[in-house]
Amino acid sequence: MSLHQKLSSSIKVSALYIYPIKSCRGHILESGVIDARGFQNDRAFMLVDSAGYFLTQREYKRMALIEASVVDASLRLTAPGMSPLQIEHRLMGPIIDAMQTILCVLSQSKVQ
């Protein structure tokens, strides 16, 4: 039996997650589409500050509470204590403004 056959018979994927916004909460996939960059909508978006530097959970731990999902032609965002926000893909400026608001509210929360 070749190494490939041994590995193929012993590897099992128990769960697969995608993260539409890099460093934000992911969600489980039951099935997915693979395109040229990997799973469709996985890390398709990134939060940046006003200088264009990307934000990460290393600096903003509460980003893990922001859940993003791609619904039709829009990005849907939810976070504890915030109303859901749905933004069309073509409106990227408002996404940045909305995420700064969400990060501000989350950073003021007492829960770590």
C-alpha positions in Angstrom: 0.0 0.0 0.0 1.4 3.4 -1.0 1.8 6.3 1.5 -1.0 8.2 -0.4 -3.4 5.2 0.0 -2.5 4.9 3.7 -3.1 8.6 4.3 -6.3 8.7 2.2 -7.8 5.9 4.2 -6.9 7.4 7.6 -7.8 11.0 7.1 -11.3 12.2 8.0 -12.6 15.8 7.9 -14.9 16.3 11.0 -15.7 19.9 10.4 -14.9 22.6 7.9 -15.2 26.4 8.6 -15.0 29.5 6.4 -14.3 33.0 7.6 -15.8 35.6 5.2 -14.0 38.4 7.0 -10.4 37.6 8.0 -10.0 37.5 11.8 -13.8 37.5 12.5 -16.0 34.6 13.6 -16.3 31.7 11.1 -19.2 29.4 10.4 -19.4 25.7 9.5 -19.8 24.5 5.9 -21.9 21.6 5.1 -20.8 21.9 1.5 -18.9 24.5 -0.5 -17.7 25.7 -3.8 -14.0 25.8 -4.5 -12.8 28.6 -6.8 -9.3 29.8 -7.9 -8.6 31.1 -4.3 -10.0 28.2 -2.3 -13.5 27.9 -0.8 -15.8 30.6 -2.1 -16.2 33.6 0.3 -13.5 32.3 2.7 -11.5 35.4 3.8 -13.0 37.4 0.9 -13.0 40.6 3.1 -10.7 42.2 5.6 -11.1 45.0 8.0 -8.6 47.9 7.7 -8.1 51.1 9.7 -8.2 54.6 8.1 -4.5 54.2 7.1 -5.2 51.0 5.3 -3.6 48.6 7.8 -5.5 45.4 8.4 -7.0 44.7 11.8 -6.6 41.3 13.5 -7.8 39.4 16.5 -4.3 39.7 17.9 -5.0 43.4 18.4 -8.8 43.3 18.7 -9.8 40.1 20.4 -13.5 40.9 20.2 -13.4 40.6 16.4 -14.1 36.9 17.1 -17.6 38.0 18.0 -18.4 39.5 14.6 -20.1 37.0 12.4 -20.2 37.6 8.7 -22.1 35.7 6.1 -22.5 36.3 2.4 -26.2 36.4 1.4 -27.0 36.9 -2.2 -25.2 40.0 -3.3 -24.5 41.4 0.2 -22.5 40.9 3.3 -24.5 40.3 6.5 -22.9 41.2 9.8 -24.0 40.3 13.3 -22.4 41.0 16.7 -23.6 40.8 20.3 -25.6 43.9 21.3 -25.8 45.1 17.7 -28.6 45.0 15.2 -27.8 42.9 12.1 -26.3 44.8 9.3 -26.6 43.9 5.7 -24.5 45.7 3.1 -24.4 45.2 -0.7 -21.0 44.2 -2.0 -20.8 47.3 -4.2 -21.0 49.6 -1.1 -17.5 49.0 0.3 -17.1 52.4 2.0 -20.1 51.9 4.3 -18.8 48.5 5.3 -15.7 50.1 6.7 -17.8 52.7 8.6 -20.2 50.1 9.9 -17.4 47.8 11.1 -15.7 50.7 12.9 -19.0 51.3 14.7 -19.2 47.6 15.6 -15.6 47.5 16.8 -16.2 50.6 18.9 -19.2 49.1 20.6 -17.5 45.7 21.2 -14.4 47.4 22.6 -16.6 49.2 25.2 -18.1 46.0 26.4 -16.9 44.6 29.7 -16.9 40.9 28.4 -13.5 39.7 27.3 
